[in-house]
Amino acid sequence: KSLKFASVAVSGQTVITKVIFMDVSLSDAELESQIEIEADSLIPYPLDEVSLDFEKLSINSADPSKINVLLSAARTESVEARVGALSAANLTAKVVDVESYALSRAMDVY
């Protein structure tokens, strides 16, 4: 069977991750909109040069009205370079992850 999909990871100085605190009552769509609005002050790169993603983590223990959210931003050129390398190998990127988090999850499985 031929492989069609693969995962890649971005790392180093091209990636920024931050835990931010958002209102727990926001829907996923509202959360995404709010993060896009606030990202300009959170990310030290121009927003048109980065790819953003986020993941809800847990309710904030110090303030239960807030949820901890992991915000990840990677330079779009770095993401595109990795996706392009897969494409050159006739593969489609199924996942683009942050290297340190991918390695941590791999160790949890092992």
N, CA, C and O atoms as a Tinker XYZ file with bonds, in Angstrom:
   440  protein
     1  N      0.832000   -1.192000    0.000000    73     2
     2  CA     0.000000    0.000000    0.000000    64     1     3
     3  C      0.871000    1.248000    0.000000    63     2     4     5
     4  O      1.882000    1.312000    0.699000    81     3
     5  N      0.483000    2.206000   -0.763000    73     3     6
     6  CA     1.243000    3.439000   -0.880000    64     5     7
     7  C      0.770000    4.463000    0.155000    63     6     8     9
     8  O     -0.430000    4.630000    0.374000    81     7
     9  N      1.726000    5.143000    0.784000    73     7    10
    10  CA     1.386000    6.192000    1.746000    64     9    11
    11  C      0.878000    7.422000    1.008000    63    10    12    13
    12  O      1.386000    7.777000   -0.055000    81    11
    13  N     -0.138000    8.073000    1.587000    73    11    14
    14  CA    -0.693000    9.278000    0.978000    64    13    15
    15  C     -0.590000   10.481000    1.896000    63    14    16    17
    16  O     -0.534000   11.619000    1.431000    81    15
    17  N     -0.564000   10.231000    3.209000    73    15    18
    18  CA    -0.596000   11.318000    4.178000    64    17    19
    19  C      0.590000   11.217000    5.137000    63    18    20    21
    20  O      1.128000   10.135000    5.372000    81    19
    21  N      0.980000   12.359000    5.681000    73    19    22
    22  CA     2.071000   12.378000    6.656000    64    21    23
    23  C      1.867000   13.565000    7.598000    63    22    24    25
    24  O      1.059000   14.456000    7.339000    81    23
    25  N      2.606000   13.550000    8.671000    73    23    26
    26  CA     2.613000   14.647000    9.628000    64    25    27
    27  C      3.986000   15.303000    9.605000    63    26    28    29
    28  O      4.996000   14.642000    9.365000    81    27
    29  N      4.015000   16.602000    9.856000    73    27    30
    30  CA     5.265000   17.338000    9.954000    64    29    31
    31  C      5.218000   18.193000   11.210000    63    30    32    33
    32  O      4.159000   18.395000   11.804000    81    31
    33  N      6.376000   18.687000   11.600000    73    31    34
    34  CA     6.433000   19.542000   12.785000    64    33    35
    35  C      7.308000   20.754000   12.520000    63    34    36    37
    36  O      8.296000   20.681000   11.789000    81    35
    37  N      6.930000   21.858000   13.121000    73    35    38
    38  CA     7.731000   23.073000   13.077000    64    37    39
    39  C      8.419000   23.218000   14.425000    63    38    40    41
    40  O      7.912000   22.756000   15.447000    81    39
    41  N      9.589000   23.869000   14.414000    73    39    42
    42  CA    10.339000   23.958000   15.666000    64    41    43
    43  C     11.186000   25.221000   15.698000    63    42    44    45
    44  O     11.244000   25.995000   14.743000    81    43
    45  N     11.833000   25.391000   16.833000    73    43    46
    46  CA    12.822000   26.449000   16.967000    64    45    47
    47  C     12.237000   27.835000   17.019000    63    46    48    49
    48  O     11.140000   28.052000   17.535000    81    47
    49  N     12.990000   28.774000   16.472000    73    47    50
    50  CA    12.630000   30.186000   16.548000    64    49    51
    51  C     11.441000   30.549000   15.672000    63    50    52    53
    52  O     10.926000   31.663000   15.766000    81    51
    53  N     11.000000   29.638000   14.828000    73    51    54
    54  CA     9.862000   29.935000   13.959000    64    53    55
    55  C      8.529000   29.719000   14.671000    63    54    56    57
    56  O      7.473000   30.023000   14.116000    81    55
    57  N      8.573000   29.188000   15.913000    73    55    58
    58  CA     7.351000   28.849000   16.646000    64    57    59
    59  C      7.298000   29.589000   17.973000    63    58    60    61
    60  O      8.294000   29.699000   18.688000    81    59
    61  N      6.113000   30.092000   18.282000    73    59    62
    62  CA     5.856000   30.703000   19.587000    64    61    63
    63  C      4.629000   30.017000   20.163000    63    62    64    65
    64  O      3.623000   29.851000   19.473000    81    63
    65  N      4.711000   29.620000   21.425000    73    63    66
    66  CA     3.549000   29.090000   22.111000    64    65    67
    67  C      3.353000   29.869000   23.399000    63    66    68    69
    68  O      4.316000   30.224000   24.079000    81    67
    69  N      2.104000   30.129000   23.724000    73    67    70
    70  CA     1.765000   30.836000   24.948000    64    69    71
    71  C      0.462000   30.267000   25.494000    63    70    72    73
    72  O     -0.431000   29.900000   24.729000    81    71
    73  N      0.358000   30.195000   26.809000    73    71    74
    74  CA    -0.915000   29.871000   27.430000    64    73    75
    75  C     -1.587000   31.200000   27.745000    63    74    76    77
    76  O     -1.038000   32.047000   28.450000    81    75
    77  N     -2.776000   31.358000   27.210000    73    75    78
    78  CA    -3.542000   32.572000   27.449000    64    77    79
    79  C     -4.833000   32.191000   28.175000    63    78    80    81
    80  O     -5.203000   31.018000   28.226000    81    79
    81  N     -5.500000   33.177000   28.727000    73    79    82
    82  CA    -6.702000   32.935000   29.518000    64    81    83
    83  C     -7.871000   33.624000   28.842000    63    82    84    85
    84  O     -7.856000   34.836000   28.627000    81    83
    85  N     -8.885000   32.838000   28.510000    73    83    86
    86  CA   -10.051000   33.362000   27.801000    64    85    87
    87  C    -11.308000   33.047000   28.613000    63    86    88    89
    88  O    -11.298000   32.179000   29.485000    81    87
    89  N    -12.384000   33.767000   28.309000    73    87    90
    90  CA   -13.662000   33.566000   28.998000    64    89    91
    91  C    -14.176000   32.153000   28.720000    63    90    92    93
    92  O    -14.271000   31.736000   27.566000    81    91
    93  N    -14.504000   31.429000   29.774000    73    91    94
    94  CA   -14.923000   30.029000   29.659000    64    93    95
    95  C    -16.228000   29.875000   28.875000    63    94    96    97
    96  O    -16.493000   28.807000   28.322000    81    95
    97  N    -17.039000   30.922000   28.823000    73    95    98
    98  CA   -18.350000   30.823000   28.172000    64    97    99
    99  C    -18.288000   30.956000   26.644000    63    98   100   101
   100  O    -19.304000   30.764000   25.976000    81    99
   101  N    -17.128000   31.279000   26.085000    73    99   102
   102  CA   -17.017000   31.468000   24.637000    64   101   103
   103  C    -17.150000   30.140000   23.893000    63   102   104   105
   104  O    -16.588000   29.126000   24.308000    81   103
   105  N    -17.892000   30.158000   22.801000    73   103   106
   106  CA   -17.952000   28.988000   21.924000    64   105   107
   107  C    -16.622000   28.892000   21.175000    63   106   108   109
   108  O    -15.812000   29.818000   21.230000    81   107
   109  N    -16.395000   27.785000   20.482000    73   107   110
   110  CA   -15.152000   27.631000   19.715000    64   109   111
   111  C    -15.014000   28.735000   18.669000    63   110   112   113
   112  O    -13.926000   29.280000   18.482000    81   111
   113  N    -16.119000   29.068000   17.983000    73   111   114
   114  CA   -16.073000   30.117000   16.958000    64   113   115
   115  C    -15.786000   31.477000   17.590000    63   114   116   117
   116  O    -15.005000   32.260000   17.050000    81   115
   117  N    -16.414000   31.760000   18.733000    73   115   118
   118  CA   -16.177000   33.024000   19.425000    64   117   119
   119  C    -14.743000   33.086000   19.943000    63   118   120   121
   120  O    -14.098000   34.133000   19.885000    81   119
   121  N    -14.255000   31.967000   20.445000    73   119   122
   122  CA   -12.890000   31.894000   20.943000    64   121   123
   123  C    -11.902000   32.167000   19.812000    63   122   124   125
   124  O    -10.949000   32.927000   19.984000    81   123
   125  N    -12.128000   31.557000   18.676000    73   123   126
   126  CA   -11.258000   31.773000   17.514000    64   125   127
   127  C    -11.253000   33.245000   17.109000    63   126   128   129
   128  O    -10.192000   33.811000   16.846000    81   127
   129  N    -12.426000   33.867000   17.057000    73   127   130
   130  CA   -12.517000   35.286000   16.699000    64   129   131
   131  C    -11.788000   36.163000   17.701000    63   130   132   133
   132  O    -11.073000   37.088000   17.316000    81   131
   133  N    -11.963000   35.877000   18.982000    73   131   134
   134  CA   -11.324000   36.667000   20.032000    64   133   135
   135  C     -9.803000   36.520000   19.976000    63   134   136   137
   136  O     -9.076000   37.497000   20.151000    81   135
   137  N     -9.330000   35.309000   19.735000    73   135   138
   138  CA    -7.888000   35.075000   19.641000    64   137   139
   139  C     -7.314000   35.833000   18.441000    63   138   140   141
   140  O     -6.240000   36.425000   18.541000    81   139
   141  N     -8.015000   35.816000   17.325000    73   139   142
   142  CA    -7.537000   36.553000   16.146000    64   141   143
   143  C     -7.437000   38.047000   16.438000    63   142   144   145
   144  O     -6.510000   38.714000   15.976000    81   143
   145  N     -8.391000   38.571000   17.204000    73   143   146
   146  CA    -8.370000   39.987000   17.561000    64   145   147
   147  C     -7.187000   40.299000   18.471000    63   146   148   149
   148  O     -6.502000   41.305000   18.283000    81   147
   149  N     -6.948000   39.435000   19.458000    73   147   150
   150  CA    -5.905000   39.688000   20.445000    64   149   151
   151  C     -4.515000   39.238000   20.021000    63   150   152   153
   152  O     -3.525000   39.630000   20.639000    81   151
   153  N     -4.428000   38.424000   18.978000    73   151   154
   154  CA    -3.143000   37.856000   18.565000    64   153   155
   155  C     -2.121000   38.921000   18.189000    63   154   156   157
   156  O     -0.919000   38.720000   18.363000    81   155
   157  N     -2.583000   40.023000   17.688000    73   155   158
   158  CA    -1.660000   41.085000   17.270000    64   157   159
   159  C     -0.793000   41.554000   18.432000    63   158   160   161
   160  O      0.378000   41.882000   18.242000    81   159
   161  N     -1.363000   41.586000   19.634000    73   159   162
   162  CA    -0.587000   42.020000   20.803000    64   161   163
   163  C      0.176000   40.864000   21.447000    63   162   164   165
   164  O      1.049000   41.090000   22.284000    81   163
   165  N     -0.145000   39.631000   21.065000    73   163   166
   166  CA     0.472000   38.451000   21.681000    64   165   167
   167  C      1.649000   37.896000   20.882000    63   166   168   169
   168  O      2.535000   37.250000   21.441000    81   167
   169  N      1.656000   38.145000   19.591000    73   167   170
   170  CA     2.645000   37.549000   18.688000    64   169   171
   171  C      3.564000   38.649000   18.167000    63   170   172   173
   172  O      3.082000   39.659000   17.653000    81   171
   173  N      4.882000   38.472000   18.290000    73   171   174
   174  CA     5.815000   39.529000   17.867000    64   173   175
   175  C      6.108000   39.570000   16.367000    63   174   176   177
   176  O      7.040000   40.250000   15.938000    81   175
   177  N      5.333000   38.861000   15.582000    73   175   178
   178  CA     5.491000   38.894000   14.130000    64   177   179
   179  C      4.238000   39.520000   13.527000    63   178   180   181
   180  O      3.180000   39.493000   14.155000    81   179
   181  N      4.333000   40.081000   12.329000    73   179   182
   182  CA     3.119000   40.550000   11.652000    64   181   183
   183  C      2.168000   39.362000   11.443000    63   182   184   185
   184  O      2.601000   38.286000   11.031000    81   183
   185  N      0.894000   39.557000   11.723000    73   183   186
   186  CA    -0.062000   38.447000   11.652000    64   185   187
   187  C     -0.193000   37.861000   10.255000    63   186   188   189
   188  O     -0.566000   36.696000   10.113000    81   187
   189  N      0.106000   38.641000    9.220000    73   187   190
   190  CA     0.018000   38.086000    7.870000    64   189   191
   191  C      1.202000   37.174000    7.540000    63   190   192   193
   192  O      1.250000   36.587000    6.459000    81   191
   193  N      2.162000   37.056000    8.476000    73   191   194
   194  CA     3.314000   36.177000    8.275000    64   193   195
   195  C      3.273000   34.932000    9.156000    63   194   196   197
   196  O      4.218000   34.142000    9.152000    81   195
   197  N      2.189000   34.747000    9.914000    73   195   198
   198  CA     2.122000   33.605000   10.820000    64   197   199
   199  C      0.862000   32.776000   10.587000    63   198   200   201
   200  O     -0.151000   33.264000   10.085000    81   199
   201  N      0.964000   31.506000   10.968000    73   199   202
   202  CA    -0.175000   30.602000   11.000000    64   201   203
   203  C     -0.491000   30.365000   12.464000    63   202   204   205
   204  O      0.376000   29.958000   13.238000    81   203
   205  N     -1.743000   30.621000   12.844000    73   203   206
   206  CA    -2.166000   30.494000   14.239000    64   205   207
   207  C     -3.002000   29.251000   14.446000    63   206   208   209
   208  O     -3.732000   28.819000   13.554000    81   207
   209  N     -2.889000   28.676000   15.639000    73   207   210
   210  CA    -3.774000   27.596000   16.054000    64   209   211
   211  C     -3.897000   27.673000   17.564000    63   210   212   213
   212  O     -3.067000   28.290000   18.232000    81   211
   213  N     -4.929000   27.050000   18.098000    73   211   214
   214  CA    -5.114000   27.052000   19.548000    64   213   215
   215  C     -5.775000   25.761000   19.992000    63   214   216   217
   216  O     -6.418000   25.060000   19.211000    81   215
   217  N     -5.595000   25.471000   21.271000    73   215   218
   218  CA    -6.200000   24.283000   21.882000    64   217   219
   219  C     -6.646000   24.636000   23.287000    63   218   220   221
   220  O     -5.873000   25.172000   24.081000    81   219
   221  N     -7.905000   24.330000   23.588000    73   219   222
   222  CA    -8.397000   24.519000   24.950000    64   221   223
   223  C     -7.708000   23.499000   25.845000    63   222   224   225
   224  O     -7.623000   22.320000   25.500000    81   223
   225  N     -7.215000   23.952000   26.996000    73   223   226
   226  CA    -6.525000   23.049000   27.908000    64   225   227
   227  C     -7.395000   22.657000   29.099000    63   226   228   229
   228  O     -7.822000   21.507000   29.202000    81   227
   229  N     -7.661000   23.601000   29.996000    73   227   230
   230  CA    -8.419000   23.301000   31.203000    64   229   231
   231  C     -8.975000   24.593000   31.783000    63   230   232   233
   232  O     -8.574000   25.692000   31.400000    81   231
   233  N     -9.897000   24.437000   32.707000    73   231   234
   234  CA   -10.413000   25.596000   33.428000    64   233   235
   235  C     -9.272000   26.150000   34.284000    63   234   236   237
   236  O     -8.521000   25.389000   34.895000    81   235
   237  N     -9.150000   27.452000   34.323000    73   235   238
   238  CA    -8.104000   28.099000   35.108000    64   237   239
   239  C     -8.397000   27.902000   36.593000    63   238   240   241
   240  O     -9.465000   28.283000   37.070000    81   239
   241  N     -7.461000   27.312000   37.318000    73   239   242
   242  CA    -7.690000   27.014000   38.738000    64   241   243
   243  C     -7.781000   28.274000   39.593000    63   242   244   245
   244  O     -8.457000   28.266000   40.622000    81   243
   245  N     -7.123000   29.344000   39.195000    73   243   246
   246  CA    -7.169000   30.594000   39.959000    64   245   247
   247  C     -8.434000   31.392000   39.672000    63   246   248   249
   248  O     -8.885000   32.169000   40.514000    81   247
   249  N     -9.012000   31.200000   38.475000    73   247   250
   250  CA   -10.212000   31.941000   38.085000    64   249   251
   251  C    -11.085000   31.035000   37.221000    63   250   252   253
   252  O    -10.889000   30.958000   36.008000    81   251
   253  N    -12.059000   30.340000   37.846000    73   251   254
   254  CA   -12.898000   29.384000   37.103000    64   253   255
   255  C    -13.752000   30.000000   35.986000    63   254   256   257
   256  O    -14.373000   29.270000   35.214000    81   255
   257  N    -13.788000   31.336000   35.894000    73   255   258
   258  CA   -14.517000   31.955000   34.790000    64   257   259
   259  C    -13.653000   32.007000   33.525000    63   258   260   261
   260  O    -14.116000   32.431000   32.466000    81   259
   261  N    -12.398000   31.571000   33.647000    73   259   262
   262  CA   -11.457000   31.579000   32.524000    64   261   263
   263  C    -11.041000   30.156000   32.164000    63   262   264   265
   264  O    -11.042000   29.256000   33.004000    81   263
   265  N    -10.689000   29.980000   30.911000    73   263   266
   266  CA   -10.148000   28.701000   30.443000    64   265   267
   267  C     -8.728000   28.950000   29.945000    63   266   268   269
   268  O     -8.450000   29.961000   29.301000    81   267
   269  N     -7.842000   28.017000   30.251000    73   267   270
   270  CA    -6.470000   28.088000   29.754000    64   269   271
   271  C     -6.477000   27.607000   28.292000    63   270   272   273
   272  O     -7.014000   26.546000   27.972000    81   271
   273  N     -5.878000   28.401000   27.436000    73   271   274
   274  CA    -5.840000   28.078000   26.014000    64   273   275
   275  C     -4.391000   28.147000   25.550000    63   274   276   277
   276  O     -3.700000   29.139000   25.783000    81   275
   277  N     -3.940000   27.086000   24.895000    73   275   278
   278  CA    -2.599000   27.077000   24.319000    64   277   279
   279  C     -2.664000   27.696000   22.927000    63   278   280   281
   280  O     -3.319000   27.167000   22.029000    81   279
   281  N     -1.981000   28.812000   22.765000    73   279   282
   282  CA    -1.910000   29.496000   21.470000    64   281   283
   283  C     -0.569000   29.167000   20.839000    63   282   284   285
   284  O      0.476000   29.323000   21.469000    81   283
   285  N     -0.600000   28.716000   19.601000    73   283   286
   286  CA     0.630000   28.423000   18.854000    64   285   287
   287  C      0.647000   29.262000   17.590000    63   286   288   289
   288  O     -0.349000   29.371000   16.875000    81   287
   289  N      1.800000   29.848000   17.335000    73   287   290
   290  CA     1.979000   30.633000   16.115000    64   289   291
   291  C      3.301000   30.222000   15.489000    63   290   292   293
   292  O      4.332000   30.159000   16.159000    81   291
   293  N      3.252000   29.947000   14.208000    73   291   294
   294  CA     4.465000   29.574000   13.470000    64   293   295
   295  C      4.566000   30.451000   12.234000    63   294   296   297
   296  O      3.557000   30.831000   11.640000    81   295
   297  N      5.795000   30.765000   11.860000    73   295   298
   298  CA     5.997000   31.522000   10.631000    64   297   299
   299  C      5.407000   30.709000    9.472000    63   298   300   301
   300  O      5.747000   29.540000    9.290000    81   299
   301  N      4.540000   31.326000    8.708000    73   299   302
   302  CA     3.869000   30.636000    7.609000    64   301   303
   303  C      4.879000   30.059000    6.621000    63   302   304   305
   304  O      4.654000   28.977000    6.079000    81   303
   305  N      5.983000   30.759000    6.376000    73   303   306
   306  CA     6.994000   30.246000    5.434000    64   305   307
   307  C      7.583000   28.932000    5.935000    63   306   308   309
   308  O      7.927000   28.065000    5.132000    81   307
   309  N      7.703000   28.775000    7.238000    73   307   310
   310  CA     8.221000   27.539000    7.811000    64   309   311
   311  C      7.224000   26.387000    7.628000    63   310   312   313
   312  O      7.602000   25.264000    7.292000    81   311
   313  N      5.953000   26.694000    7.857000    73   311   314
   314  CA     4.896000   25.688000    7.654000    64   313   315
   315  C      4.850000   25.290000    6.185000    63   314   316   317
   316  O      4.815000   24.104000    5.856000    81   315
   317  N      4.851000   26.284000    5.309000    73   315   318
   318  CA     4.761000   26.009000    3.865000    64   317   319
   319  C      5.957000   25.217000    3.351000    63   318   320   321
   320  O      5.809000   24.394000    2.448000    81   319
   321  N      7.141000   25.457000    3.914000    73   319   322
   322  CA     8.324000   24.705000    3.489000    64   321   323
   323  C      8.169000   23.223000    3.814000    63   322   324   325
   324  O      8.537000   22.367000    3.010000    81   323
   325  N      7.631000   22.923000    4.981000    73   323   326
   326  CA     7.459000   21.523000    5.381000    64   325   327
   327  C      6.342000   20.845000    4.588000    63   326   328   329
   328  O      6.475000   19.693000    4.175000    81   327
   329  N      5.252000   21.561000    4.382000    73   327   330
   330  CA     4.155000   21.020000    3.577000    64   329   331
   331  C      4.626000   20.812000    2.139000    63   330   332   333
   332  O      4.266000   19.824000    1.500000    81   331
   333  N      5.429000   21.741000    1.636000    73   331   334
   334  CA     5.977000   21.619000    0.282000    64   333   335
   335  C      6.902000   20.424000    0.130000    63   334   336   337
   336  O      6.908000   19.764000   -0.909000    81   335
   337  N      7.684000   20.146000    1.167000    73   335   338
   338  CA     8.582000   18.981000    1.117000    64   337   339
   339  C      7.769000   17.689000    1.027000    63   338   340   341
   340  O      8.133000   16.769000    0.295000    81   339
   341  N      6.676000   17.629000    1.771000    73   339   342
   342  CA     5.813000   16.442000    1.673000    64   341   343
   343  C      5.188000   16.347000    0.288000    63   342   344   345
   344  O      5.119000   15.268000   -0.301000    81   343
   345  N      4.742000   17.469000   -0.217000    73   343   346
   346  CA     4.125000   17.489000   -1.539000    64   345   347
   347  C      5.106000   17.002000   -2.608000    63   346   348   349
   348  O      4.720000   16.282000   -3.529000    81   347
   349  N      6.377000   17.398000   -2.481000    73   347   350
   350  CA     7.397000   16.950000   -3.430000    64   349   351
   351  C      7.582000   15.437000   -3.380000    63   350   352   353
   352  O      8.016000   14.820000   -4.353000    81   351
   353  N      7.246000   14.848000   -2.233000    73   351   354
   354  CA     7.334000   13.394000   -2.074000    64   353   355
   355  C      5.981000   12.723000   -2.343000    63   354   356   357
   356  O      5.778000   11.561000   -1.991000    81   355
   357  N      5.063000   13.463000   -2.966000    73   355   358
   358  CA     3.714000   12.967000   -3.275000    64   357   359
   359  C      2.932000   12.568000   -2.030000    63   358   360   361
   360  O      2.176000   11.596000   -2.039000    81   359
   361  N      3.125000   13.331000   -0.964000    73   359   362
   362  CA     2.374000   13.124000    0.270000    64   361   363
   363  C      1.583000   14.387000    0.582000    63   362   364   365
   364  O      1.951000   15.488000    0.172000    81   363
   365  N      0.496000   14.206000    1.311000    73   363   366
   366  CA    -0.328000   15.326000    1.750000    64   365   367
   367  C     -0.168000   15.486000    3.250000    63   366   368   369
   368  O     -0.239000   14.507000    3.993000    81   367
   369  N      0.045000   16.704000    3.694000    73   367   370
   370  CA     0.172000   16.963000    5.137000    64   369   371
   371  C     -1.185000   16.795000    5.798000    63   370   372   373
   372  O     -2.142000   17.488000    5.452000    81   371
   373  N     -1.266000   15.891000    6.728000    73   371   374
   374  CA    -2.492000   15.665000    7.486000    64   373   375
   375  C     -2.456000   16.473000    8.775000    63   374   376   377
   376  O     -3.488000   16.953000    9.243000    81   375
   377  N     -1.253000   16.622000    9.354000    73   375   378
   378  CA    -1.060000   17.338000   10.611000    64   377   379
   379  C      0.219000   18.159000   10.517000    63   378   380   381
   380  O      1.239000   17.682000   10.021000    81   379
   381  N      0.156000   19.398000   10.998000    73   379   382
   382  CA     1.349000   20.212000   11.199000    64   381   383
   383  C      1.360000   20.523000   12.693000    63   382   384   385
   384  O      0.450000   21.181000   13.198000    81   383
   385  N      2.375000   20.058000   13.390000    73   383   386
   386  CA     2.420000   20.157000   14.847000    64   385   387
   387  C      3.648000   20.961000   15.274000    63   386   388   389
   388  O      4.505000   21.301000   14.459000    81   387
   389  N      3.709000   21.252000   16.551000    73   387   390
   390  CA     4.887000   21.868000   17.154000    64   389   391
   391  C      5.778000   20.720000   17.622000    63   390   392   393
   392  O      5.326000   19.833000   18.346000    81   391
   393  N      7.039000   20.741000   17.209000    73   391   394
   394  CA     7.940000   19.608000   17.444000    64   393   395
   395  C      7.983000   19.168000   18.905000    63   394   396   397
   396  O      7.849000   17.978000   19.190000    81   395
   397  N      8.166000   20.095000   19.826000    73   395   398
   398  CA     8.310000   19.709000   21.232000    64   397   399
   399  C      7.048000   19.032000   21.773000    63   398   400   401
   400  O      7.141000   18.114000   22.588000    81   399
   401  N      5.872000   19.477000   21.326000    73   399   402
   402  CA     4.628000   18.841000   21.781000    64   401   403
   403  C      4.447000   17.471000   21.142000    63   402   404   405
   404  O      3.972000   16.539000   21.791000    81   403
   405  N      4.821000   17.346000   19.881000    73   403   406
   406  CA     4.721000   16.053000   19.206000    64   405   407
   407  C      5.638000   15.029000   19.868000    63   406   408   409
   408  O      5.246000   13.880000   20.071000    81   407
   409  N      6.864000   15.448000   20.206000    73   407   410
   410  CA     7.800000   14.538000   20.877000    64   409   411
   411  C      7.279000   14.139000   22.257000    63   410   412   413
   412  O      7.404000   12.981000   22.656000    81   411
   413  N      6.707000   15.074000   22.973000    73   411   414
   414  CA     6.162000   14.789000   24.305000    64   413   415
   415  C      5.035000   13.770000   24.217000    63   414   416   417
   416  O      4.982000   12.829000   25.008000    81   415
   417  N      4.121000   13.958000   23.243000    73   415   418
   418  CA     3.033000   12.984000   23.082000    64   417   419
   419  C      3.561000   11.616000   22.671000    63   418   420   421
   420  O      3.038000   10.593000   23.114000    81   419
   421  N      4.584000   11.586000   21.835000    73   419   422
   422  CA     5.162000   10.314000   21.420000    64   421   423
   423  C      5.738000    9.569000   22.621000    63   422   424   425
   424  O      5.611000    8.349000   22.723000    81   423
   425  N      6.360000   10.298000   23.510000    73   423   426
   426  CA     6.936000    9.668000   24.712000    64   425   427
   427  C      5.829000    9.174000   25.657000    63   426   428   429
   428  O      6.001000    8.151000   26.320000    81   427
   429  N      4.713000    9.878000   25.722000    73   427   430
   430  CA     3.579000    9.441000   26.540000    64   429   431
   431  C      3.014000    8.118000   26.028000    63   430   432   433
   432  O      2.595000    7.270000   26.816000    81   431
   433  N      3.003000    7.945000   24.705000    73   431   434
   434  CA     2.484000    6.717000   24.099000    64   433   435
   435  C      3.447000    5.575000   24.338000    63   434   436   437
   436  O      3.032000    4.442000   24.580000    81   435
   437  N      4.736000    5.874000   24.269000    73   435   438
   438  CA     5.765000    4.871000   24.431000    64   437   439
   439  C      5.776000    4.413000   25.867000    63   438   440
   440  O      6.578000    3.556000   26.236000    81   439
